[in-house]
Amino acid sequence: MFRHVVMFEWVDGVDDAAIDAMAAALDALVATIPEVVSYVHGPDAGISDGNFDYVMVGDYASIEDYAVYRDHPEHQRIIAEMIKPHVAKRAAVQYHTG
Amino acid sequence: MFRHVVMFEWVDGVDDAAIDAMAAALDALVATIPEVVSYVHGPDAGISDGNFDYVMVGDYASIEDYAVYRDHPEHQRIIAEMIKPHVAKRAAVQYHTG
């Protein structure tokens, strides 16, 4: 399996409703992509100082299947219109999980 | 379920053998902590520019179970002796996964 993990720190004063809309758009998107085995995302729980604000963890059978999700036009639209406008910092890793 | 995700960017010139030893120490540790439901970690696959170098994803039944792992003396020793000396950047999120 192959996993994509990405975290975001939002800009100050980000609109919670905009983040909820982004999350809903991602849920709707991944439901349409059979290559997405699992996609579990959400906001930081707020129990640790200095954390990022949001994390997405997606599982795929292969790098090629991950690329189907990564390059999907609707995913690129969500990134451009619903994620990037709010991002202060981004951190990502893709890794083989077994 | 409650998930802890943490990524590290290592300092330039980090010793791969030191990272392998850190990973082995974590595997040995989590095998001794029944509160750890799942612990999947590894180095970045190198398919994307600008990624961090390493990620750990741990699953626990509750925040309290996560805290057992977080505060475990051997975990604190691994952090102090095997992780922190190599860290250039850290990014973390804890979140409720359902």
N, CA and C atoms of all chains as a GROMACS GRO file, in nm:
protein
  588
    1MET      N    1   0.084  -0.120   0.000
    1MET     CA    2   0.000   0.000   0.000
    1MET      C    3   0.088   0.125   0.000
    2PHE      N    4   0.031   0.231  -0.049
    2PHE     CA    5   0.103   0.357  -0.062
    2PHE      C    6   0.016   0.467  -0.001
    3ARG      N    7   0.078   0.549   0.084
    3ARG     CA    8   0.001   0.649   0.160
    3ARG      C    9   0.051   0.791   0.132
    4HIS      N   10  -0.042   0.879   0.115
    4HIS     CA   11  -0.014   1.022   0.102
    4HIS      C   12  -0.064   1.092   0.227
    5VAL      N   13   0.026   1.164   0.293
    5VAL     CA   14  -0.010   1.241   0.413
    5VAL      C   15   0.025   1.387   0.386
    6VAL      N   16  -0.071   1.474   0.411
    6VAL     CA   17  -0.043   1.618   0.394
    6VAL      C   18  -0.110   1.695   0.507
    7MET      N   19  -0.038   1.792   0.558
    7MET     CA   20  -0.088   1.880   0.665
    7MET      C   21  -0.085   2.024   0.617
    8PHE      N   22  -0.179   2.099   0.670
    8PHE     CA   23  -0.181   2.242   0.640
    8PHE      C   24  -0.192   2.324   0.768
    9GLU      N   25  -0.122   2.434   0.768
    9GLU     CA   26  -0.148   2.539   0.867
    9GLU      C   27  -0.218   2.649   0.790
   10TRP      N   28  -0.336   2.689   0.838
   10TRP     CA   29  -0.412   2.793   0.768
   10TRP      C   30  -0.363   2.932   0.805
   11VAL      N   31  -0.394   3.026   0.720
   11VAL     CA   32  -0.365   3.166   0.753
   11VAL      C   33  -0.452   3.209   0.871
   12ASP      N   34  -0.408   3.312   0.940
   12ASP     CA   35  -0.485   3.364   1.052
   12ASP      C   36  -0.623   3.408   1.005
   13GLY      N   37  -0.723   3.382   1.087
   13GLY     CA   38  -0.858   3.428   1.057
   13GLY      C   39  -0.928   3.349   0.949
   14VAL      N   40  -0.880   3.227   0.924
   14VAL     CA   41  -0.945   3.146   0.820
   14VAL      C   42  -1.092   3.122   0.858
   15ASP      N   43  -1.177   3.117   0.756
   15ASP     CA   44  -1.320   3.098   0.774
   15ASP      C   45  -1.349   2.949   0.794
   16ASP      N   46  -1.398   2.913   0.912
   16ASP     CA   47  -1.426   2.772   0.940
   16ASP      C   48  -1.523   2.712   0.837
   17ALA      N   49  -1.618   2.792   0.791
   17ALA     CA   50  -1.716   2.742   0.692
   17ALA      C   51  -1.646   2.708   0.561
   18ALA      N   52  -1.541   2.782   0.527
   18ALA     CA   53  -1.467   2.753   0.404
   18ALA      C   54  -1.392   2.620   0.418
   19ILE      N   55  -1.341   2.593   0.538
   19ILE     CA   56  -1.271   2.465   0.561
   19ILE      C   57  -1.372   2.350   0.559
   20ASP      N   58  -1.488   2.371   0.619
   20ASP     CA   59  -1.592   2.268   0.614
   20ASP      C   60  -1.633   2.238   0.469
   21ALA      N   61  -1.643   2.343   0.388
   21ALA     CA   62  -1.681   2.324   0.247
   21ALA      C   63  -1.572   2.249   0.172
   22MET      N   64  -1.447   2.280   0.203
   22MET     CA   65  -1.334   2.208   0.141
   22MET      C   66  -1.340   2.061   0.178
   23ALA      N   67  -1.365   2.033   0.306
   23ALA     CA   68  -1.371   1.894   0.352
   23ALA      C   69  -1.484   1.818   0.283
   24ALA      N   70  -1.597   1.883   0.269
   24ALA     CA   71  -1.712   1.820   0.202
   24ALA      C   72  -1.681   1.794   0.054
   25ALA      N   73  -1.611   1.888  -0.009
   25ALA     CA   74  -1.575   1.870  -0.150
   25ALA      C   75  -1.480   1.752  -0.166
   26LEU      N   76  -1.384   1.737  -0.072
   26LEU     CA   77  -1.292   1.623  -0.077
   26LEU      C   78  -1.368   1.492  -0.058
   27ASP      N   79  -1.460   1.488   0.037
   27ASP     CA   80  -1.538   1.365   0.059
   27ASP      C   81  -1.616   1.327  -0.067
   28ALA      N   82  -1.676   1.428  -0.130
   28ALA     CA   83  -1.753   1.402  -0.252
   28ALA      C   84  -1.660   1.352  -0.363
   29LEU      N   85  -1.542   1.411  -0.372
   29LEU     CA   86  -1.446   1.371  -0.476
   29LEU      C   87  -1.400   1.227  -0.458
   30VAL      N   88  -1.352   1.193  -0.338
   30VAL     CA   89  -1.291   1.061  -0.319
   30VAL      C   90  -1.394   0.950  -0.336
   31ALA      N   91  -1.522   0.981  -0.311
   31ALA     CA   92  -1.627   0.882  -0.332
   31ALA      C   93  -1.641   0.844  -0.479
   32THR      N   94  -1.588   0.928  -0.568
   32THR     CA   95  -1.599   0.902  -0.712
   32THR      C   96  -1.474   0.837  -0.771
   33ILE      N   97  -1.369   0.819  -0.688
   33ILE     CA   98  -1.241   0.769  -0.739
   33ILE      C   99  -1.214   0.631  -0.679
   34PRO      N  100  -1.235   0.524  -0.755
   34PRO     CA  101  -1.218   0.389  -0.698
   34PRO      C  102  -1.075   0.359  -0.653
   35GLU      N  103  -0.978   0.432  -0.706
   35GLU     CA  104  -0.839   0.409  -0.665
   35GLU      C  105  -0.812   0.455  -0.521
   36VAL      N  106  -0.903   0.531  -0.463
   36VAL     CA  107  -0.885   0.575  -0.324
   36VAL      C  108  -0.936   0.463  -0.233
   37VAL      N  109  -0.844   0.395  -0.165
   37VAL     CA  110  -0.882   0.284  -0.075
   37VAL      C  111  -0.938   0.339   0.056
   38SER      N  112  -0.874   0.445   0.107
   38SER     CA  113  -0.916   0.505   0.233
   38SER      C  114  -0.875   0.651   0.231
   39TYR      N  115  -0.957   0.736   0.289
   39TYR     CA  116  -0.924   0.879   0.293
   39TYR      C  117  -0.981   0.934   0.422
   40VAL      N  118  -0.893   0.965   0.518
   40VAL     CA  119  -0.936   1.006   0.651
   40VAL      C  120  -0.871   1.141   0.683
   41HIS      N  121  -0.954   1.243   0.691
   41HIS     CA  122  -0.902   1.378   0.709
   41HIS      C  123  -0.977   1.451   0.818
   42GLY      N  124  -0.919   1.558   0.869
   42GLY     CA  125  -0.989   1.634   0.970
   42GLY      C  126  -0.902   1.739   1.034
   43PRO      N  127  -0.967   1.823   1.115
   43PRO     CA  128  -0.895   1.930   1.183
   43PRO      C  129  -0.820   1.881   1.306
   44ASP      N  130  -0.715   1.951   1.338
   44ASP     CA  131  -0.638   1.920   1.459
   44ASP      C  132  -0.728   1.926   1.582
   45ALA      N  133  -0.706   1.834   1.675
   45ALA     CA  134  -0.790   1.823   1.794
   45ALA      C  135  -0.762   1.931   1.898
   46GLY      N  136  -0.651   2.001   1.884
   46GLY     CA  137  -0.625   2.112   1.975
   46GLY      C  138  -0.567   2.075   2.109
   47ILE      N  139  -0.506   1.956   2.117
   47ILE     CA  140  -0.450   1.915   2.247
   47ILE      C  141  -0.300   1.942   2.258
   48SER      N  142  -0.237   1.991   2.150
   48SER     CA  143  -0.092   2.013   2.152
   48SER      C  144  -0.059   2.151   2.093
   49ASP      N  145   0.029   2.223   2.161
   49ASP     CA  146   0.074   2.351   2.108
   49ASP      C  147   0.159   2.331   1.983
   50GLY      N  148   0.149   2.426   1.891
   50GLY     CA  149   0.239   2.428   1.776
   50GLY      C  150   0.200   2.336   1.662
   51ASN      N  151   0.087   2.270   1.675
   51ASN     CA  152   0.044   2.179   1.567
   51ASN      C  153  -0.001   2.255   1.443
   52PHE      N  154   0.001   2.184   1.330
   52PHE     CA  155  -0.066   2.231   1.210
   52PHE      C  156  -0.218   2.222   1.234
   53ASP      N  157  -0.297   2.271   1.138
   53ASP     CA  158  -0.442   2.285   1.159
   53ASP      C  159  -0.526   2.173   1.100
   54TYR      N  160  -0.473   2.104   1.000
   54TYR     CA  161  -0.557   2.008   0.927
   54TYR      C  162  -0.467   1.901   0.868
   55VAL      N  163  -0.519   1.778   0.860
   55VAL     CA  164  -0.441   1.668   0.802
   55VAL      C  165  -0.529   1.582   0.712
   56MET      N  166  -0.472   1.534   0.604
   56MET     CA  167  -0.535   1.436   0.516
   56MET      C  168  -0.442   1.315   0.508
   57VAL      N  169  -0.500   1.194   0.523
   57VAL     CA  170  -0.425   1.068   0.507
   57VAL      C  171  -0.501   0.982   0.407
   58GLY      N  172  -0.439   0.959   0.292
   58GLY     CA  173  -0.504   0.879   0.187
   58GLY      C  174  -0.424   0.754   0.157
   59ASP      N  175  -0.495   0.642   0.139
   59ASP     CA  176  -0.430   0.514   0.107
   59ASP      C  177  -0.469   0.467  -0.032
   60TYR      N  178  -0.369   0.412  -0.102
   60TYR     CA  179  -0.382   0.370  -0.242
   60TYR      C  180  -0.306   0.240  -0.258
   61ALA      N  181  -0.343   0.161  -0.358
   61ALA     CA  182  -0.274   0.034  -0.378
   61ALA      C  183  -0.134   0.052  -0.434
   62SER      N  184  -0.108   0.167  -0.496
   62SER     CA  185   0.020   0.188  -0.564
   62SER      C  186   0.044   0.336  -0.585
   63ILE      N  187   0.166   0.370  -0.623
   63ILE     CA  188   0.197   0.508  -0.659
   63ILE      C  189   0.109   0.552  -0.776
   64GLU      N  190   0.087   0.462  -0.871
   64GLU     CA  191   0.006   0.496  -0.988
   64GLU      C  192  -0.138   0.530  -0.947
   65ASP      N  193  -0.193   0.454  -0.852
   65ASP     CA  194  -0.328   0.483  -0.806
   65ASP      C  195  -0.332   0.616  -0.731
   66TYR      N  196  -0.229   0.643  -0.651
   66TYR     CA  197  -0.221   0.774  -0.585
   66TYR      C  198  -0.222   0.886  -0.689
   67ALA      N  199  -0.148   0.867  -0.798
   67ALA     CA  200  -0.138   0.970  -0.901
   67ALA      C  201  -0.273   0.997  -0.968
   68VAL      N  202  -0.359   0.894  -0.976
   68VAL     CA  203  -0.494   0.915  -1.032
   68VAL      C  204  -0.569   1.018  -0.947
   69TYR      N  205  -0.561   1.001  -0.816
   69TYR     CA  206  -0.624   1.097  -0.724
   69TYR      C  207  -0.555   1.233  -0.734
   70ARG      N  208  -0.422   1.232  -0.722
   70ARG     CA  209  -0.346   1.358  -0.720
   70ARG      C  210  -0.378   1.445  -0.841
   71ASP      N  211  -0.383   1.382  -0.957
   71ASP     CA  212  -0.396   1.457  -1.082
   71ASP      C  213  -0.540   1.475  -1.128
   72HIS      N  214  -0.636   1.423  -1.053
   72HIS     CA  215  -0.777   1.434  -1.093
   72HIS      C  216  -0.815   1.582  -1.107
   73PRO      N  217  -0.882   1.619  -1.215
   73PRO     CA  218  -0.916   1.761  -1.237
   73PRO      C  219  -0.995   1.824  -1.122
   74GLU      N  220  -1.087   1.748  -1.063
   74GLU     CA  221  -1.165   1.804  -0.952
   74GLU      C  222  -1.076   1.824  -0.829
   75HIS      N  223  -0.979   1.734  -0.808
   75HIS     CA  224  -0.884   1.752  -0.700
   75HIS      C  225  -0.802   1.878  -0.722
   76GLN      N  226  -0.757   1.896  -0.844
   76GLN     CA  227  -0.678   2.016  -0.874
   76GLN      C  228  -0.762   2.143  -0.856
   77ARG      N  229  -0.892   2.134  -0.888
   77ARG     CA  230  -0.980   2.250  -0.866
   77ARG      C  231  -0.995   2.280  -0.718
   78ILE      N  232  -1.015   2.175  -0.638
   78ILE     CA  233  -1.028   2.195  -0.492
   78ILE      C  234  -0.901   2.255  -0.436
   79ILE      N  235  -0.785   2.205  -0.478
   79ILE     CA  236  -0.658   2.260  -0.431
   79ILE      C  237  -0.650   2.410  -0.465
   80ALA      N  238  -0.678   2.442  -0.591
   80ALA     CA  239  -0.659   2.580  -0.638
   80ALA      C  240  -0.759   2.676  -0.574
   81GLU      N  241  -0.885   2.631  -0.561
   81GLU     CA  242  -0.991   2.724  -0.521
   81GLU      C  243  -1.026   2.717  -0.374
   82MET      N  244  -1.006   2.596  -0.310
   82MET     CA  245  -1.058   2.578  -0.174
   82MET      C  246  -0.948   2.554  -0.071
   83ILE      N  247  -0.826   2.522  -0.115
   83ILE     CA  248  -0.717   2.496  -0.020
   83ILE      C  249  -0.613   2.607  -0.027
   84LYS      N  250  -0.553   2.627  -0.143
   84LYS     CA  251  -0.440   2.721  -0.152
   84LYS      C  252  -0.471   2.860  -0.097
   85PRO      N  253  -0.592   2.913  -0.118
   85PRO     CA  254  -0.618   3.048  -0.067
   85PRO      C  255  -0.605   3.060   0.086
   86HIS      N  256  -0.610   2.946   0.157
   86HIS     CA  257  -0.609   2.949   0.303
   86HIS      C  258  -0.476   2.905   0.364
   87VAL      N  259  -0.380   2.864   0.281
   87VAL     CA  260  -0.260   2.795   0.333
   87VAL      C  261  -0.150   2.893   0.375
   88ALA      N  262  -0.106   2.877   0.499
   88ALA     CA  263   0.014   2.947   0.545
   88ALA      C  264   0.136   2.855   0.531
   89LYS      N  265   0.119   2.726   0.568
   89LYS     CA  266   0.227   2.628   0.557
   89LYS      C  267   0.170   2.494   0.512
   90ARG      N  268   0.249   2.419   0.439
   90ARG     CA  269   0.212   2.285   0.394
   90ARG      C  270   0.326   2.190   0.426
   91ALA      N  271   0.293   2.068   0.468
   91ALA     CA  272   0.394   1.965   0.492
   91ALA      C  273   0.338   1.834   0.440
   92ALA      N  274   0.416   1.761   0.360
   92ALA     CA  275   0.366   1.637   0.300
   92ALA      C  276   0.473   1.528   0.300
   93VAL      N  277   0.425   1.404   0.309
   93VAL     CA  278   0.509   1.285   0.289
   93VAL      C  279   0.424   1.183   0.215
   94GLN      N  280   0.482   1.114   0.119
   94GLN     CA  281   0.422   0.991   0.065
   94GLN      C  282   0.514   0.876   0.104
   95TYR      N  283   0.454   0.764   0.146
   95TYR     CA  284   0.540   0.653   0.188
   95TYR      C  285   0.473   0.518   0.165
   96HIS      N  286   0.557   0.418   0.158
   96HIS     CA  287   0.511   0.280   0.142
   96HIS      C  288   0.476   0.227   0.280
   97THR      N  289   0.353   0.174   0.293
   97THR     CA  290   0.306   0.129   0.424
   97THR      C  291   0.301  -0.023   0.434
   98GLY      N  292   0.353  -0.092   0.338
   98GLY     CA  293   0.360  -0.238   0.346
   98GLY      C  294   0.291  -0.304   0.229
   99MET      N  295  -1.186   0.658   1.719
   99MET     CA  296  -1.041   0.642   1.718
   99MET      C  297  -0.973   0.778   1.713
  100PHE      N  298  -0.849   0.780   1.760
  100PHE     CA  299  -0.774   0.903   1.769
  100PHE      C  300  -0.637   0.879   1.706
  101ARG      N  301  -0.595   0.970   1.619
  101ARG     CA  302  -0.473   0.950   1.541
  101ARG      C  303  -0.372   1.062   1.565
  102HIS      N  304  -0.249   1.022   1.581
  102HIS     CA  305  -0.137   1.116   1.591
  102HIS      C  306  -0.054   1.104   1.465
  103VAL      N  307  -0.034   1.216   1.396
  103VAL     CA  308   0.049   1.219   1.276
  103VAL      C  309   0.160   1.320   1.298
  104VAL      N  310   0.283   1.276   1.272
  104VAL     CA  311   0.395   1.370   1.285
  104VAL      C  312   0.494   1.346   1.172
  105MET      N  313   0.543   1.456   1.118
  105MET     CA  314   0.643   1.451   1.010
  105MET      C  315   0.768   1.524   1.054
  106PHE      N  316   0.880   1.476   1.002
  106PHE     CA  317   1.007   1.543   1.028
  106PHE      C  318   1.082   1.571   0.899
  107GLU      N  319   1.144   1.685   0.896
  107GLU     CA  320   1.248   1.711   0.796
  107GLU      C  321   1.379   1.704   0.871
  108TRP      N  322   1.469   1.620   0.823
  108TRP     CA  323   1.598   1.602   0.892
  108TRP      C  324   1.697   1.712   0.851
  109VAL      N  325   1.795   1.731   0.933
  109VAL     CA  326   1.903   1.823   0.898
  109VAL      C  327   1.982   1.765   0.780
  110ASP      N  328   2.049   1.853   0.708
  110ASP     CA  329   2.131   1.808   0.596
  110ASP      C  330   2.236   1.709   0.645
  111GLY      N  331   2.259   1.607   0.564
  111GLY     CA  332   2.366   1.513   0.595
  111GLY      C  333   2.332   1.414   0.705
  112VAL      N  334   2.202   1.397   0.734
  112VAL     CA  335   2.165   1.304   0.840
  112VAL      C  336   2.214   1.163   0.804
  113ASP      N  337   2.250   1.089   0.906
  113ASP     CA  338   2.303   0.953   0.891
  113ASP      C  339   2.186   0.855   0.874
  114ASP      N  340   2.176   0.793   0.759
  114ASP     CA  341   2.066   0.700   0.735
  114ASP      C  342   2.062   0.589   0.840
  115ALA      N  343   2.177   0.545   0.885
  115ALA     CA  344   2.181   0.438   0.985
  115ALA      C  345   2.119   0.485   1.117
  116ALA      N  346   2.135   0.613   1.147
  116ALA     CA  347   2.075   0.668   1.270
  116ALA      C  348   1.923   0.669   1.258
  117ILE      N  349   1.872   0.699   1.138
  117ILE     CA  350   1.727   0.698   1.118
  117ILE      C  351   1.674   0.554   1.123
  118ASP      N  352   1.747   0.462   1.065
  118ASP     CA  353   1.707   0.321   1.074
  118ASP      C  354   1.704   0.274   1.219
  119ALA      N  355   1.800   0.317   1.298
  119ALA     CA  356   1.804   0.277   1.439
  119ALA      C  357   1.686   0.338   1.515
  120MET      N  358   1.652   0.463   1.482
  120MET     CA  359   1.537   0.529   1.543
  120MET      C  360   1.410   0.451   1.510
  121ALA      N  361   1.395   0.414   1.382
  121ALA     CA  362   1.275   0.341   1.339
  121ALA      C  363   1.265   0.207   1.412
  122ALA      N  364   1.377   0.138   1.427
  122ALA     CA  365   1.376   0.009   1.497
  122ALA      C  366   1.342   0.027   1.644
  123ALA      N  367   1.391   0.134   1.704
  123ALA     CA  368   1.359   0.161   1.845
  123ALA      C  369   1.210   0.189   1.862
  124LEU      N  370   1.151   0.262   1.768
  124LEU     CA  371   1.007   0.288   1.774
  124LEU      C  372   0.927   0.158   1.760
  125ASP      N  373   0.968   0.074   1.666
  125ASP     CA  374   0.898  -0.054   1.648
  125ASP      C  375   0.904  -0.138   1.776
  126ALA      N  376   1.020  -0.141   1.836
  126ALA     CA  377   1.035  -0.218   1.960
  126ALA      C  378   0.949  -0.159   2.071
  127LEU      N  379   0.945  -0.027   2.076
  127LEU     CA  380   0.865   0.040   2.179
  127LEU      C  381   0.717   0.011   2.164
  128VAL      N  382   0.662   0.035   2.044
  128VAL     CA  383   0.516   0.024   2.028
  128VAL      C  384   0.469  -0.120   2.049
  129ALA      N  385   0.558  -0.215   2.026
  129ALA     CA  386   0.522  -0.355   2.050
  129ALA      C  387   0.496  -0.382   2.198
  130THR      N  388   0.546  -0.293   2.285
  130THR     CA  389   0.530  -0.312   2.429
  130THR      C  390   0.414  -0.232   2.487
  131ILE      N  391   0.346  -0.151   2.404
  131ILE     CA  392   0.241  -0.062   2.455
  131ILE      C  393   0.107  -0.106   2.397
  132PRO      N  394   0.024  -0.174   2.476
  132PRO     CA  395  -0.103  -0.226   2.422
  132PRO      C  396  -0.197  -0.116   2.375
  133GLU      N  397  -0.181   0.006   2.425
  133GLU     CA  398  -0.269   0.116   2.382
  133GLU      C  399  -0.243   0.159   2.237
  134VAL      N  400  -0.132   0.115   2.179
  134VAL     CA  401  -0.104   0.148   2.039
  134VAL      C  402  -0.178   0.048   1.950
  135VAL      N  403  -0.284   0.094   1.884
  135VAL     CA  404  -0.364   0.007   1.797
  135VAL      C  405  -0.291  -0.019   1.665
  136SER      N  406  -0.230   0.086   1.611
  136SER     CA  407  -0.159   0.076   1.484
  136SER      C  408  -0.051   0.182   1.482
  137TYR      N  409   0.062   0.148   1.423
  137TYR     CA  410   0.172   0.246   1.415
  137TYR      C  411   0.246   0.219   1.285
  138VAL      N  412   0.230   0.310   1.188
  138VAL     CA  413   0.284   0.290   1.054
  138VAL      C  414   0.372   0.409   1.020
  139HIS      N  415   0.500   0.386   1.009
  139HIS     CA  416   0.593   0.496   0.989
  139HIS      C  417   0.692   0.462   0.879
  140GLY      N  418   0.758   0.564   0.825
  140GLY     CA  419   0.857   0.538   0.723
  140GLY      C  420   0.907   0.663   0.656
  141PRO      N  421   1.008   0.644   0.573
  141PRO     CA  422   1.068   0.758   0.503
  141PRO      C  423   0.987   0.796   0.379
  142ASP      N  424   0.998   0.922   0.344
  142ASP     CA  425   0.933   0.972   0.223
  142ASP      C  426   0.980   0.894   0.101
  143ALA      N  427   0.886   0.866   0.010
  143ALA     CA  428   0.917   0.784  -0.108
  143ALA      C  429   0.996   0.858  -0.215
  144GLY      N  430   1.004   0.990  -0.203
  144GLY     CA  431   1.088   1.065  -0.296
  144GLY      C  432   1.025   1.094  -0.431
  145ILE      N  433   0.893   1.091  -0.438
  145ILE     CA  434   0.828   1.118  -0.568
  145ILE      C  435   0.779   1.262  -0.581
  146SER      N  436   0.794   1.343  -0.475
  146SER     CA  437   0.744   1.481  -0.479
  146SER      C  438   0.848   1.578  -0.424
  147ASP      N  439   0.867   1.688  -0.492
  147ASP     CA  440   0.959   1.790  -0.444
  147ASP      C  441   0.903   1.858  -0.320
  148GLY      N  442   0.991   1.897  -0.230
  148GLY     CA  443   0.951   1.978  -0.116
  148GLY      C  444   0.891   1.902  -0.001
  149ASN      N  445   0.887   1.769  -0.010
  149ASN     CA  446   0.831   1.691   0.100
  149ASN      C  447   0.921   1.691   0.223
  150PHE      N  448   0.859   1.660   0.338
  150PHE     CA  449   0.935   1.628   0.457
  150PHE      C  450   0.999   1.490   0.436
  151ASP      N  451   1.082   1.446   0.533
  151ASP     CA  452   1.163   1.326   0.513
  151ASP      C  453   1.106   1.199   0.575
  152TYR      N  454   1.020   1.214   0.676
  152TYR     CA  455   0.977   1.096   0.752
  152TYR      C  456   0.841   1.125   0.812
  153VAL      N  457   0.757   1.021   0.823
  153VAL     CA  458   0.625   1.038   0.884
  153VAL      C  459   0.594   0.920   0.974
  154MET      N  460   0.525   0.950   1.084
  154MET     CA  461   0.471   0.849   1.174
  154MET      C  462   0.320   0.872   1.185
  155VAL      N  463   0.242   0.764   1.172
  155VAL     CA  464   0.096   0.770   1.190
  155VAL      C  465   0.059   0.664   1.294
  156GLY      N  466   0.008   0.710   1.408
  156GLY     CA  467  -0.028   0.618   1.516
  156GLY      C  468  -0.176   0.628   1.548
  157ASP      N  469  -0.241   0.513   1.569
  157ASP     CA  470  -0.383   0.509   1.603
  157ASP      C  471  -0.403   0.455   1.744
  158TYR      N  472  -0.499   0.517   1.814
  158TYR     CA  473  -0.528   0.488   1.954
  158TYR      C  474  -0.679   0.493   1.973
  159ALA      N  475  -0.728   0.425   2.076
  159ALA     CA  476  -0.873   0.424   2.098
  159ALA      C  477  -0.923   0.558   2.151
  160SER      N  478  -0.833   0.637   2.210
  160SER     CA  479  -0.876   0.761   2.276
  160SER      C  480  -0.757   0.854   2.292
  161ILE      N  481  -0.785   0.977   2.328
  161ILE     CA  482  -0.677   1.072   2.359
  161ILE      C  483  -0.596   1.018   2.477
  162GLU      N  484  -0.664   0.959   2.574
  162GLU     CA  485  -0.594   0.907   2.692
  162GLU      C  486  -0.496   0.796   2.653
  163ASP      N  487  -0.538   0.709   2.561
  163ASP     CA  488  -0.447   0.603   2.516
  163ASP      C  489  -0.330   0.660   2.437
  164TYR      N  490  -0.356   0.763   2.356
  164TYR     CA  491  -0.246   0.830   2.287
  164TYR      C  492  -0.147   0.887   2.388
  165ALA      N  493  -0.198   0.944   2.497
  165ALA     CA  494  -0.110   1.005   2.597
  165ALA      C  495  -0.021   0.901   2.665
  166VAL      N  496  -0.070   0.777   2.676
  166VAL     CA  497   0.014   0.670   2.733
  166VAL      C  498   0.140   0.652   2.648
  167TYR      N  499   0.119   0.648   2.517
  167TYR     CA  500   0.232   0.638   2.424
  167TYR      C  501   0.319   0.763   2.430
  168ARG      N  502   0.254   0.878   2.416
  168ARG     CA  503   0.328   1.006   2.409
  168ARG      C  504   0.421   1.022   2.530
  169ASP      N  505   0.370   0.988   2.648
  169ASP     CA  506   0.444   1.017   2.771
  169ASP      C  507   0.529   0.900   2.820
  170HIS      N  508   0.530   0.790   2.745
  170HIS     CA  509   0.606   0.672   2.787
  170HIS      C  510   0.756   0.709   2.797
  171PRO      N  511   0.820   0.672   2.906
  171PRO     CA  512   0.961   0.712   2.924
  171PRO      C  513   1.052   0.669   2.809
  172GLU      N  514   1.029   0.549   2.753
  172GLU     CA  515   1.114   0.506   2.642
  172GLU      C  516   1.087   0.590   2.517
  173HIS      N  517   0.962   0.632   2.499
  173HIS     CA  518   0.930   0.723   2.387
  173HIS      C  519   1.003   0.856   2.407
  174GLN      N  520   0.998   0.905   2.527
  174GLN     CA  521   1.066   1.032   2.554
  174GLN      C  522   1.218   1.019   2.534
  175ARG      N  523   1.272   0.903   2.567
  175ARG     CA  524   1.416   0.881   2.545
  175ARG      C  525   1.447   0.878   2.396
  176ILE      N  526   1.364   0.809   2.319
  176ILE     CA  527   1.385   0.803   2.173
  176ILE      C  528   1.377   0.943   2.112
  177ILE      N  529   1.278   1.021   2.156
  177ILE     CA  530   1.265   1.158   2.105
  177ILE      C  531   1.392   1.238   2.136
  178ALA      N  532   1.435   1.232   2.261
  178ALA     CA  533   1.547   1.316   2.304
  178ALA      C  534   1.678   1.273   2.241
  179GLU      N  535   1.700   1.140   2.231
  179GLU     CA  536   1.832   1.091   2.191
  179GLU      C  537   1.841   1.053   2.044
  180MET      N  538   1.726   1.012   1.982
  180MET     CA  539   1.732   0.955   1.847
  180MET      C  540   1.657   1.037   1.742
  181ILE      N  541   1.570   1.130   1.786
  181ILE     CA  542   1.494   1.210   1.690
  181ILE      C  543   1.542   1.356   1.691
  182LYS      N  544   1.530   1.420   1.807
  182LYS     CA  545   1.561   1.564   1.813
  182LYS      C  546   1.698   1.603   1.756
  183PRO      N  547   1.802   1.522   1.778
  183PRO     CA  548   1.933   1.563   1.723
  183PRO      C  549   1.934   1.576   1.571
  184HIS      N  550   1.837   1.516   1.502
  184HIS     CA  551   1.837   1.515   1.356
  184HIS      C  552   1.733   1.609   1.294
  185VAL      N  553   1.652   1.676   1.376
  185VAL     CA  554   1.533   1.747   1.325
  185VAL      C  555   1.566   1.889   1.280
  186ALA      N  556   1.529   1.919   1.154
  186ALA     CA  557   1.531   2.056   1.105
  186ALA      C  558   1.393   2.119   1.119
  187LYS      N  559   1.287   2.042   1.086
  187LYS     CA  560   1.149   2.090   1.098
  187LYS      C  561   1.061   1.976   1.146
  188ARG      N  562   0.958   2.010   1.221
  188ARG     CA  563   0.858   1.914   1.268
  188ARG      C  564   0.719   1.969   1.236
  189ALA      N  565   0.628   1.881   1.198
  189ALA     CA  566   0.488   1.919   1.174
  189ALA      C  567   0.401   1.808   1.230
  190ALA      N  568   0.300   1.844   1.310
  190ALA     CA  569   0.216   1.742   1.374
  190ALA      C  570   0.070   1.783   1.375
  191VAL      N  571  -0.015   1.682   1.370
  191VAL     CA  572  -0.160   1.698   1.392
  191VAL      C  573  -0.207   1.575   1.468
  192GLN      N  574  -0.296   1.595   1.566
  192GLN     CA  575  -0.374   1.485   1.623
  192GLN      C  576  -0.519   1.509   1.585
  193TYR      N  577  -0.588   1.401   1.548
  193TYR     CA  578  -0.728   1.422   1.507
  193TYR      C  579  -0.814   1.300   1.533
  194HIS      N  580  -0.943   1.326   1.542
  194HIS     CA  581  -1.041   1.219   1.562
  194HIS      C  582  -1.072   1.159   1.425
  195THR      N  583  -1.060   1.026   1.417
  195THR     CA  584  -1.077   0.960   1.286
  195THR      C  585  -1.208   0.882   1.280
  196GLY      N  586  -1.293   0.899   1.376
  196GLY     CA  587  -1.424   0.834   1.370
  196GLY      C  588  -1.448   0.750   1.492
   0.00000   0.00000   0.00000
